[in-house]
Amino acid sequence: MGIPVGIDVRDDGVDAGALDRAFDWLRWVDATFSTYRADSEVSRLNSGELALSNAAPSVREVLVRCAALRKHTHSCFDVRARSPIDPSTFVKD
């Protein structure tokens, strides 16, 4: 993602593997949605290497939700505003 990420755990009873799972998920989000990694699904969609119909269900779901936000905000939110698809704002917030 290009940004430092930290998790502040304030509960001594948290499962020790919870942080590992959280960081695994964040790495997956980056690997899937990054516009900077040539091998991410979003980058592969932008290059034409991957068809939307062959993208992971989570990628299609994010893009459907982004389209709904575009409509709801009268295009103020638009993952296609600058040529390539960039759902970073949606998946990082």
C-alpha positions as CSV (number, residue, x, y, z in Angstrom):
1,M,0.0,0.0,0.0
2,G,3.0,2.2,0.4
3,I,1.9,3.4,3.8
4,P,2.9,2.2,7.2
5,V,0.2,0.3,9.0
6,G,-0.1,-0.4,12.7
7,I,-2.7,-2.0,15.0
8,D,-3.1,-0.9,18.5
9,V,-4.3,-3.8,20.6
10,R,-5.6,-2.9,24.0
11,D,-7.1,-6.2,25.1
12,D,-4.9,-8.8,26.6
13,G,-7.4,-11.5,25.7
14,V,-7.0,-11.1,21.9
15,D,-6.1,-14.3,20.1
16,A,-2.4,-14.3,19.3
17,G,-3.1,-15.2,15.6
18,A,-5.5,-12.3,15.2
19,L,-2.8,-9.8,14.2
20,D,-1.3,-12.3,11.8
21,R,-4.7,-12.7,10.1
22,A,-5.2,-8.9,10.1
23,F,-1.9,-8.3,8.4
24,D,-2.4,-11.2,6.0
25,W,-5.7,-9.6,5.0
26,L,-4.0,-6.2,4.5
27,R,-1.3,-7.8,2.3
28,W,-4.1,-9.5,0.3
29,V,-5.9,-6.2,-0.2
30,D,-2.7,-4.6,-1.4
31,A,-1.9,-7.6,-3.7
32,T,-5.4,-7.5,-5.2
33,F,-6.2,-3.8,-5.5
34,S,-2.9,-2.0,-5.8
35,T,-2.5,0.2,-8.8
36,Y,1.3,0.2,-8.3
37,R,1.8,-3.6,-8.5
38,A,1.8,-4.9,-12.1
39,D,0.5,-8.3,-10.9
40,S,-2.5,-7.0,-8.9
41,E,-5.9,-7.7,-10.3
42,V,-6.7,-4.0,-10.7
43,S,-3.5,-3.4,-12.6
44,R,-4.2,-6.5,-14.8
45,L,-7.7,-5.1,-15.4
46,N,-6.2,-1.7,-16.4
47,S,-3.7,-3.3,-18.8
48,G,-6.4,-5.5,-20.4
49,E,-4.6,-8.6,-19.3
50,L,-7.6,-9.6,-17.2
51,A,-11.3,-9.4,-18.1
52,L,-13.7,-8.1,-15.5
53,S,-15.6,-11.3,-15.8
54,N,-12.5,-13.3,-14.8
55,A,-11.6,-11.0,-11.8
56,A,-12.1,-12.3,-8.3
57,P,-15.6,-11.9,-6.9
58,S,-14.3,-9.4,-4.3
59,V,-12.9,-7.2,-7.1
60,R,-16.2,-7.2,-9.0
61,E,-18.0,-6.5,-5.8
62,V,-15.8,-3.5,-5.0
63,L,-16.3,-2.1,-8.5
64,V,-20.1,-2.6,-8.3
65,R,-20.1,-0.7,-4.9
66,C,-17.9,2.0,-6.4
67,A,-20.3,2.4,-9.3
68,A,-23.2,2.8,-6.8
69,L,-21.2,5.5,-5.0
70,R,-20.5,7.2,-8.3
71,K,-24.2,7.4,-9.0
72,H,-25.1,8.4,-5.4
73,T,-22.5,11.2,-5.4
74,H,-23.4,12.4,-8.9
75,S,-19.9,11.4,-10.1
76,C,-18.0,13.2,-7.3
77,F,-16.7,9.7,-6.4
78,D,-15.5,8.0,-9.5
79,V,-12.8,5.2,-9.7
80,R,-12.6,5.8,-13.4
81,A,-12.2,9.6,-13.2
82,R,-8.5,9.3,-14.3
83,S,-8.3,6.8,-17.1
84,P,-7.2,3.6,-15.2
85,I,-9.5,2.1,-12.6
86,D,-8.3,3.2,-9.2
87,P,-10.5,1.9,-6.2
88,S,-7.8,2.9,-3.7
89,T,-10.0,5.4,-1.9
90,F,-12.7,2.9,-1.4
91,V,-10.5,-0.1,-0.3
92,K,-8.2,1.9,1.9
93,D,-10.7,3.9,3.9
